[in-house]
Amino acid sequence: MPHRYLLFYKPYDVLTQFGQPSELPDPAPAYRTLKDYIPVPRVYPVGRLDRDSEGLLLLTSDGRLQHVLTNPRFQHPRTYWVQVERSPDEAALQQLRQGVVIQNYRTRPAKARILSQEPELPPRDPPIRFRKTVPTAWLELTLTEGRNRQVRRMTAAVGFPTLRLVRVAIAHLRLDGLQPGQWRDLTPDELAELARLSPRSRPRP
């Protein structure tokens, strides 16, 4: 059976898994999961997005590709649009670019820039808490690793807490054309690009 490769726009407050968390007490409230949106059997997410994050997920039945895209040694880029409290100055951006220390670990260098205008995104449901006295700014961050809540911890470490987080790209794959809760199969061109990321390519040392 040929492998399936799907792109999904994960909405806010959806778990990146198909089942309910096993560690919750019984009875416990049911969370929305991938099962509520994706009827395709035997596909699994490549990496994760936190429940309170939004954006692009790749799902596939191809275990080798999952390994290539999730192994940090291969350093495949992931791009995020991040709404933060206040507007970071150049010193904060430079810290993000050089790497910040989080729990005795220095993150890898990242690409970081301020977006000149608010990106066109579907509204979040529920919206972020608005405070008239606290301005916000949007950043574009591109990372080559995906540690737990890394983007949020990085922006907090330089003094600008994250309010909203949307992943817009994984390598060459983009969120364009999808709305929250929608999914689609990859196009032939996207599949051809994925083939170049096969385990035959050598990871960086």
C-alpha positions as CSV (number, residue, x, y, z in Angstrom):
1,M,0.0,0.0,0.0
2,P,1.5,3.4,-1.0
3,H,2.3,5.8,1.8
4,R,0.1,8.8,2.5
5,Y,1.4,12.4,3.1
6,L,-1.0,15.0,4.4
7,L,-0.7,18.6,5.4
8,F,-3.1,19.7,8.2
9,Y,-3.8,23.2,9.7
10,K,-4.0,22.4,13.4
11,P,-6.4,24.7,15.2
12,Y,-5.8,26.1,18.7
13,D,-6.8,23.8,21.6
14,V,-6.3,20.6,19.6
15,L,-4.0,17.8,20.7
16,T,-1.3,16.5,18.3
17,Q,-2.4,12.9,18.8
18,F,-5.4,10.7,17.7
19,G,-6.4,9.5,21.2
20,Q,-7.2,11.0,24.5
21,P,-4.4,11.5,27.0
22,S,-4.0,8.4,29.2
23,E,-2.8,10.2,32.3
24,L,-6.0,12.2,32.8
25,P,-8.2,11.3,35.8
26,D,-11.5,9.5,35.2
27,P,-13.9,11.1,34.6
28,A,-12.1,13.8,32.6
29,P,-13.1,16.3,29.9
30,A,-12.6,15.1,26.3
31,Y,-10.1,17.1,24.3
32,R,-10.2,17.7,20.6
33,T,-7.7,15.5,18.8
34,L,-6.5,14.8,15.3
35,K,-9.2,12.0,15.1
36,D,-11.8,14.8,15.0
37,Y,-10.4,16.1,11.8
38,I,-8.5,13.5,9.9
39,P,-10.3,10.3,8.7
40,V,-7.2,8.8,7.0
41,P,-6.1,5.6,8.8
42,R,-2.5,4.8,9.8
43,V,-1.0,8.2,9.4
44,Y,0.9,9.9,12.3
45,P,2.1,13.4,12.9
46,V,5.7,14.2,12.1
47,G,6.7,16.1,15.3
48,R,4.3,18.0,17.5
49,L,2.6,21.3,18.1
50,D,1.5,22.2,21.6
51,R,-2.2,22.2,22.4
52,D,-2.1,26.0,22.6
53,S,-0.2,26.4,19.3
54,E,-1.6,26.5,15.8
55,G,-0.5,25.8,12.2
56,L,1.2,23.3,10.0
57,L,1.4,19.6,10.7
58,L,2.7,16.9,8.4
59,L,1.2,13.5,8.8
60,T,2.4,10.4,7.0
61,S,2.5,6.6,7.1
62,D,6.2,6.8,6.0
63,G,8.2,5.9,9.1
64,R,11.6,6.7,7.4
65,L,10.5,10.2,6.5
66,Q,9.3,10.7,10.1
67,H,12.8,9.9,11.3
68,V,14.5,12.2,8.9
69,L,12.2,15.2,9.7
70,T,12.2,14.8,13.5
71,N,15.9,13.9,14.0
72,P,17.6,17.1,15.0
73,R,20.8,16.0,13.4
74,F,19.3,16.7,10.0
75,Q,18.5,20.3,10.9
76,H,15.4,20.8,8.7
77,P,14.0,24.3,9.2
78,R,10.6,25.0,10.8
79,T,9.2,28.6,10.5
80,Y,6.8,30.2,13.0
81,W,4.9,33.5,13.2
82,V,4.9,34.5,16.8
83,Q,2.9,37.3,18.4
84,V,4.7,38.6,21.5
85,E,4.1,41.2,24.2
86,R,5.7,44.5,23.3
87,S,8.2,44.9,20.4
88,P,11.6,43.2,20.7
89,D,14.6,45.5,20.1
90,E,17.6,44.5,18.0
91,A,19.5,43.2,21.0
92,A,16.7,40.7,21.7
93,L,16.6,39.6,18.1
94,Q,20.3,39.1,18.1
95,Q,20.0,36.9,21.2
96,L,17.5,34.7,19.4
97,R,19.7,34.5,16.4
98,Q,22.7,33.5,18.4
99,G,20.9,31.1,20.7
100,V,19.6,31.5,24.2
101,V,20.1,29.4,27.3
102,I,17.1,27.4,28.5
103,Q,17.6,25.1,31.5
104,N,21.3,24.8,30.9
105,Y,20.9,24.2,27.2
106,R,21.8,26.7,24.5
107,T,19.4,26.7,21.6
108,R,20.8,26.5,18.1
109,P,21.1,29.8,16.2
110,A,17.8,30.8,14.6
111,K,16.6,33.3,12.0
112,A,14.6,36.0,13.6
113,R,13.0,39.2,12.3
114,I,10.1,41.5,13.1
115,L,7.3,41.3,10.6
116,S,6.5,44.8,9.2
117,Q,2.8,44.2,9.5
118,E,0.4,41.7,11.2
119,P,0.2,38.6,9.1
120,E,-3.1,37.6,7.5
121,L,-4.2,34.7,9.6
122,P,-7.6,33.3,10.6
123,P,-8.7,34.7,14.0
124,R,-7.9,32.4,16.9
125,D,-10.9,30.9,18.8
126,P,-10.8,32.1,21.5
127,P,-8.8,35.2,20.8
128,I,-5.7,36.2,22.8
129,R,-6.3,38.4,25.8
130,F,-6.1,42.0,24.7
131,R,-4.5,44.6,27.0
132,K,-4.8,48.2,25.8
133,T,-1.7,49.2,27.7
134,V,0.6,46.4,26.3
135,P,1.4,46.6,22.6
136,T,2.3,43.5,20.6
137,A,4.5,42.6,17.7
138,W,4.8,39.7,15.3
139,L,8.1,37.9,14.8
140,E,9.1,35.3,12.2
141,L,11.4,32.7,13.7
142,T,13.0,29.8,11.8
143,L,14.5,27.0,13.9
144,T,16.3,23.8,13.1
145,E,15.3,21.9,16.2
146,G,12.1,21.3,18.0
147,R,12.4,21.0,21.7
148,N,9.5,21.1,24.1
149,R,7.8,24.5,23.9
150,Q,11.0,25.9,22.5
151,V,9.7,29.0,20.8
152,R,7.7,30.1,23.9
153,R,10.7,29.6,26.1
154,M,13.1,31.4,23.7
155,T,10.9,34.5,23.5
156,A,10.3,34.5,27.3
157,A,14.1,34.2,27.9
158,V,14.7,37.5,26.0
159,G,11.8,39.2,27.8
160,F,9.0,39.1,25.3
161,P,6.4,36.4,26.2
162,T,4.6,34.6,23.4
163,L,0.9,35.3,23.0
164,R,0.1,33.4,19.8
165,L,2.2,30.9,17.9
166,V,1.5,29.6,14.4
167,R,3.8,27.3,12.5
168,V,3.7,28.3,8.8
169,A,6.4,26.1,7.2
170,I,8.2,22.8,7.6
171,A,11.2,22.8,5.2
172,H,9.6,23.6,1.8
173,L,6.0,22.8,2.9
174,R,3.8,25.8,3.5
175,L,0.5,26.5,5.3
176,D,-0.8,28.5,2.3
177,G,-4.3,27.7,1.1
178,L,-5.5,25.9,4.3
179,Q,-7.9,27.0,7.0
180,P,-7.9,25.8,10.6
181,G,-9.1,22.2,10.7
182,Q,-8.5,21.6,6.9
183,W,-6.1,19.0,5.5
184,R,-5.0,18.0,2.0
185,D,-2.7,15.5,0.3
186,L,0.7,16.8,-0.8
187,T,1.1,17.8,-4.4
188,P,3.4,15.9,-6.8
189,D,5.9,18.8,-6.6
190,E,5.8,18.7,-2.8
191,L,6.3,14.9,-2.9
192,A,9.3,15.3,-5.2
193,E,10.9,17.8,-2.8
194,L,10.3,15.4,0.1
195,A,12.1,12.6,-1.8
196,R,15.2,14.8,-1.6
197,L,14.9,14.6,2.2
198,S,15.2,10.8,2.2
199,P,17.4,8.9,4.6
200,R,19.9,8.5,1.8
201,S,21.0,12.1,2.5
202,R,23.6,12.4,5.1
203,P,22.9,14.3,8.3
204,R,25.2,17.1,9.3
205,P,27.7,16.1,11.9
